[in-house]
Structures are given as C-alpha cells and as structure tokens.
Amino acid sequence: MVNTCVTLCGIPLDNPVIPASGTFGFGYEFAEWYDINLLGTFSFKGTTREPRYGNPTPRIAETPSGMLNSVGLQNPGIDAVISEELPKLRRVFRKPVMANISGFSEEEYVANCARIDGQEQVGWIEVNISCPNVHNGGMSFGTDPASALAVTKAVKAVTTKPVIMKLSPNVTDIAAIAKACEEGGADGVSLINTLMGLRLDLKKRRPILANVTGGLSGPAVFPIALRMVWQVYEAVSIPVIGLGGVTSAEDVIEMMLAGATAVQVGAANLVDPFACKTIIEDLPRVMEKLHINSLEEIIGGAH
C-alpha cells in the first residue's frame, strides 16, 4: 500500500494536492459536488482588507493550452470572510484551510494576517505578493528582494501560524526573492503565480481583456513553473509548494521530484470541477507504476 501523506510546515496532509487560491472559491461551492475532505487542503480566495469587485469585464481570455485572467482579486473583504465564509466552510470541511491574504501596503498585509491568524480553521497563511492583475499592490512587493523581505518580516511579527509567501514568476531571479523571504522568516514559499500575457481581438483591433494584460495559467506554463520550483528548492531550506499548469497525478510527481513538498492545482479546476478529486484518486496508481512507496521520500529526488 503506497503512502500519499506529506507534512507541510509541521502540519500533516493526507496527500499533497491543494486547489490554488482563486480557483476554488471558499470551498463549500465545490462541496456540493464531492467530499472536499479528500483534499490535502485548499487555499481560499485571495482576501483583502476591503471588499473588491475586481476588474471590469471582460476579464477572461482563452489561449492555446491555457487561459488569461484579469479578475483583480474580487473578494468580500476580510470581515466578511471571517464572519460569513469561514462558518460556511466549517460545516463541510474538517481540515485546516490555507488562507490566502493580499494587500496594497505593508500595513494592510500586517493587519489582514494578524486577523486571520486568530481563526482556528486556518492552518497556514499564504501571503500573495505576486498578483499581476491589480495596480499598486500585490506583485509590486514580490519583484524586489528587499520589499519581499520587509513584508515577510512584518507579517511574521504578528502571526503564530506558518507563513507561506506566494511568489511571482515575472522576475529575473525568483531564487533571490525566495531567499529574501526565507531571511525574513517565511516558513515556506509557493510558486508560481501567473505570467503576464496579452491577447488581441483581431476584429476590434484592441486587447480582449478590459485590463489589457492578464495572468497566463494552464498547461502552457508547467515547464516554466517546474524550472522555477527546481531553482528555488536548490536556493532555500524551507518547504516549496509547486503550482502552475498541473493537470495530472504525473504532474504532481514531477513537481515533487523537482522539489515541491505539496502541489497546488489552479486552472484545471476551472476546466473540470473534479480535477483535484481525479488527481488524488489516480495518485496511488501512478505511484505503484513508478515504484514509489512514499511521496515524502521523493521530494527533491531529481536533484
């Protein structure tokens, strides 16, 4: 019998599969379709201090082997997440959840993380310093090592739970950003967020997205994500969560061999609501086929 269990920042997971923030809502929506307790955990919708409607539409564009999104962190705000969303989730999800927190200033990151840290349901705090679809926030903190270090250190000063910094691929040296987060006290890093992209409407001769650019996700980005997970694993000693174009159990194994302790699944959830369920159920078969007895034993195994 194969063992799919892993431990992420000291918290055990039944398997390493985690739906990525922004692709799984607050969980209870998917609980109408299947028992979401089979997941390792999931990262809920990126949360800001104030409610956000998000960017104007259209904010989704198809691309070969992927999609562009420019949703712009639409969410009900941290007060509503704590008072409304988490109680709904508690009724259908028994495991610790990963809270994804965004902000437009260091002060906002600190305030939001301090508030969510007090929620019993939250196991990890994933700090998004990598969103490419909002102005004057998000990714601006994740493209400079000094800024990434400052935000990490500030958040760690007000939290007791593991802090995972979510990194942007839209940088020259993602390993340098990861090392800065580690220096700031991060308990782990997750990567990658989406890559900046653009599509044009040939008839209108204008960008398809109202925001002009959007984040590219889907199978097209998998080799890039894998390369960055490999580089970051070699640069830091804290756990790495790999994401970007994961669609199968084989992709999960490949990410783990590159250095990922856990693996997030994003765009695939938007194509097939059962994507994570299918991957988890297929993992034992793939492990047996590849003569893998325990997933924890293969983390970084390709190095």
HELIX and SHEET records of a PDB file:
HELIX    1   1 PHE A   30  GLU A   32  5                                   3    
HELIX    2   2 ILE A   36  LEU A   38  5                                   3    
HELIX    3   3 ILE A   78  ALA A   80  1                                   3    
HELIX    4   4 VAL A   81  GLU A   85  3                                   5    
HELIX    5   5 LEU A   86  ARG A   90  1                                   5    
HELIX    6   6 GLU A  106  ASP A  117  1                                  12    
HELIX    7   7 MET A  139  GLY A  142  1                                   4    
HELIX    8   8 PRO A  145  LYS A  156  1                                  12    
HELIX    9   9 ILE A  174  GLU A  183  1                                  10    
HELIX   10  10 PRO A  219  VAL A  221  5                                   3    
HELIX   11  11 PHE A  222  ALA A  235  1                                  14    
HELIX   12  12 ALA A  249  ALA A  258  1                                  10    
HELIX   13  13 ALA A  267  VAL A  271  1                                   5    
HELIX   14  14 ALA A  275  LYS A  289  1                                  15    
HELIX   15  15 LEU A  295  ILE A  298  5                                   4    
SHEET    1   A 2 VAL A   6  LEU A   8  0                                        
SHEET    2   A 2 ILE A  11  LEU A  13 -1                                        
SHEET    1   B 7 VAL A  17  PRO A  19  0                                        
SHEET    2   B 7 ALA A 262  VAL A 265  1                                        
SHEET    3   B 7 VAL A 240  LEU A 243  1                                        
SHEET    4   B 7 GLY A 188  LEU A 191  1                                        
SHEET    5   B 7 VAL A 163  LYS A 166  1                                        
SHEET    6   B 7 VAL A 122  ASN A 128  1                                        
SHEET    7   B 7 VAL A  97  ILE A 101  1                                        
SHEET    1   C 4 ILE A  60  THR A  63  0                                        
SHEET    2   C 4 GLY A  66  ASN A  69 -1                                        
SHEET    3   C 4 THR A 213  SER A 217 -1                                        
SHEET    4   C 4 LEU A 195  LEU A 198 -1                                        
SHEET    1   D 2 LEU A 200  ASP A 201  0                                        
SHEET    2   D 2 ARG A 206  PRO A 207 -1                                        
END                                                                             
